[in-house]
Amino acid sequence: MQYSFRFAAAGLALALALAGCAKTAHDSAGSTTTTTITTTTDAAVTTAPDATAASAAAPASGAPNAFIVVPVYPGASEMKDQGVSMAANGTSIAINVYSSPDDSKKIADWYTAHLPAGWTNHVLTSDGKTVGTFSSEGSDGNQSVIVTTTNGVTRVQIATKHGQ
């Protein structure tokens, strides 16, 4: 039972990660709008407090879609029971989940400032709630960060997929 729950949670997390990369939305009238927000900061990626959690260094090549070690928000606690890692047929995915008592807007703003400029950022605030998705798509996979809040706890999901 625990295995199937974990597998279902991993599938949901993957679906959310892929949905977070979507750039098209439909309104109630049936028309389509496309929104792309790209950061313009050249801020360096900083190191998380726990060096084993992330050693944050911007890609040496400076290429916007190069794989990086995604920084973990300072003070966030890893939720090891919610992370997943799997590989098959030349493709691998790793999803790490963290929690923080800090406000999701504060954390989304931190990721906006600390991820490389080539990453696509979508931050939406409505009725005092903020959701942020950050992604980088490359020719050999992609990376994403999703920031959400549930029951007063902010959840940060970091996903890296290698291979197509």
C-alpha positions as CSV (number, residue, x, y, z in Angstrom):
1,M,0.0,0.0,0.0
2,Q,2.8,2.4,0.9
3,Y,4.6,1.7,-2.4
4,S,1.5,2.4,-4.5
5,F,0.8,5.6,-2.6
6,R,4.4,6.7,-3.1
7,F,4.2,5.8,-6.8
8,A,0.9,7.7,-7.2
9,A,2.5,10.7,-5.4
10,A,5.5,10.5,-7.7
11,G,3.2,10.4,-10.8
12,L,1.3,13.4,-9.5
13,A,4.5,15.3,-8.8
14,L,5.7,14.5,-12.3
15,A,2.4,15.7,-13.8
16,L,2.6,18.9,-11.8
17,A,6.2,19.4,-12.9
18,L,5.2,19.0,-16.5
19,A,2.1,21.1,-16.1
20,G,4.2,23.9,-14.5
21,C,6.1,24.1,-17.8
22,A,2.9,24.9,-19.8
23,K,2.8,28.3,-21.4
24,T,-0.8,28.4,-22.7
25,A,-4.0,29.1,-20.9
26,H,-7.6,29.1,-22.0
27,D,-10.2,31.6,-20.7
28,S,-13.9,31.0,-20.3
29,A,-14.6,32.5,-23.8
30,G,-12.5,29.8,-25.4
31,S,-9.7,32.1,-26.6
32,T,-6.1,31.2,-26.0
33,T,-3.5,33.5,-24.3
34,T,0.1,32.8,-24.0
35,T,2.2,34.2,-21.1
36,T,5.9,33.9,-20.8
37,I,7.8,35.7,-18.1
38,T,11.5,35.5,-18.2
39,T,13.8,36.8,-15.5
40,T,16.3,39.4,-16.5
41,T,18.5,39.3,-13.4
42,D,22.0,38.1,-13.7
43,A,22.2,37.2,-10.0
44,A,24.5,34.3,-9.1
45,V,23.0,31.2,-7.7
46,T,23.8,30.9,-4.0
47,T,24.7,27.9,-1.9
48,A,22.0,26.3,0.3
49,P,22.8,26.1,4.0
50,D,23.4,22.3,3.8
51,A,26.1,21.7,1.2
52,T,24.9,18.2,0.7
53,A,21.4,19.4,-0.3
54,A,22.8,21.7,-3.1
55,S,26.0,23.1,-4.1
56,A,24.8,26.0,-6.2
57,A,27.0,27.0,-9.0
58,A,25.8,28.6,-12.2
59,P,26.7,26.6,-15.3
60,A,30.4,27.3,-16.3
61,S,29.4,27.8,-20.0
62,G,26.8,30.4,-19.0
63,A,24.4,28.6,-21.3
64,P,20.8,29.3,-20.2
65,N,19.6,25.7,-20.6
66,A,22.6,23.9,-19.1
67,F,21.9,21.6,-16.2
68,I,22.6,23.2,-12.8
69,V,22.5,21.9,-9.2
70,V,19.2,23.7,-8.3
71,P,19.6,25.7,-5.1
72,V,17.5,24.8,-2.1
73,Y,15.7,27.7,-0.3
74,P,17.7,28.5,2.8
75,G,16.3,26.9,5.9
76,A,14.0,24.6,4.0
77,S,13.6,21.0,5.3
78,E,13.7,18.1,3.0
79,M,10.6,15.9,3.0
80,K,12.5,12.6,2.2
81,D,9.3,10.6,2.2
82,Q,7.9,12.6,-0.8
83,G,11.0,12.6,-3.0
84,V,11.4,10.1,-5.8
85,S,14.1,9.1,-8.3
86,M,13.8,6.7,-11.2
87,A,15.4,5.8,-14.5
88,A,14.4,3.7,-17.5
89,N,15.2,3.6,-21.2
90,G,17.8,6.3,-21.1
91,T,15.7,8.8,-19.2
92,S,16.0,9.6,-15.5
93,I,14.1,11.9,-13.2
94,A,14.8,13.0,-9.7
95,I,12.2,14.9,-7.6
96,N,13.2,16.4,-4.2
97,V,10.6,18.0,-2.0
98,Y,11.2,20.6,0.8
99,S,9.0,22.5,3.2
100,S,9.4,25.9,4.8
101,P,7.2,28.0,7.2
102,D,8.1,31.0,5.1
103,D,5.5,32.7,2.8
104,S,5.3,31.3,-0.7
105,K,5.7,34.8,-2.2
106,K,9.0,35.3,-0.3
107,I,10.3,31.9,-1.5
108,A,9.1,32.5,-5.1
109,D,10.8,35.9,-5.1
110,W,14.0,34.2,-3.8
111,Y,14.0,31.7,-6.7
112,T,13.3,34.5,-9.2
113,A,16.5,36.2,-7.9
114,H,18.7,33.1,-7.5
115,L,18.0,31.0,-10.6
116,P,19.9,31.7,-13.9
117,A,18.5,34.4,-16.2
118,G,17.6,31.8,-18.9
119,W,15.0,30.1,-16.7
120,T,11.3,30.8,-17.4
121,N,9.4,32.1,-14.4
122,H,5.7,32.1,-13.8
123,V,4.6,33.6,-10.5
124,L,0.9,34.1,-9.8
125,T,-0.6,35.8,-6.7
126,S,-4.3,35.9,-6.1
127,D,-6.3,36.4,-2.9
128,G,-3.0,36.5,-0.9
129,K,-1.8,33.2,-2.2
130,T,1.3,32.8,-4.4
131,V,2.2,29.9,-6.7
132,G,5.5,29.9,-8.6
133,T,6.8,27.7,-11.4
134,F,10.4,28.0,-12.7
135,S,11.7,25.9,-15.6
136,S,14.6,25.4,-17.9
137,E,14.2,23.2,-21.0
138,G,17.2,21.9,-22.8
139,S,17.9,19.5,-25.6
140,D,18.6,16.6,-23.2
141,G,15.9,17.2,-20.6
142,N,14.6,19.9,-18.3
143,Q,14.6,21.2,-14.7
144,S,11.8,22.8,-12.7
145,V,11.0,24.3,-9.3
146,I,7.4,24.5,-8.1
147,V,6.5,26.6,-5.1
148,T,3.0,26.2,-3.5
149,T,1.4,26.6,0.0
150,T,-0.9,24.1,1.7
151,N,-2.2,24.5,5.2
152,G,0.2,27.2,6.0
153,V,3.3,25.3,4.9
154,T,5.2,26.2,1.8
155,R,6.3,23.3,-0.4
156,V,9.2,23.5,-2.8
157,Q,9.5,20.7,-5.4
158,I,12.7,20.5,-7.4
159,A,12.7,18.2,-10.4
160,T,15.5,17.3,-12.9
161,K,14.8,15.1,-15.9
162,H,17.7,13.9,-18.1
163,G,16.9,12.4,-21.5
164,Q,13.9,12.7,-23.8
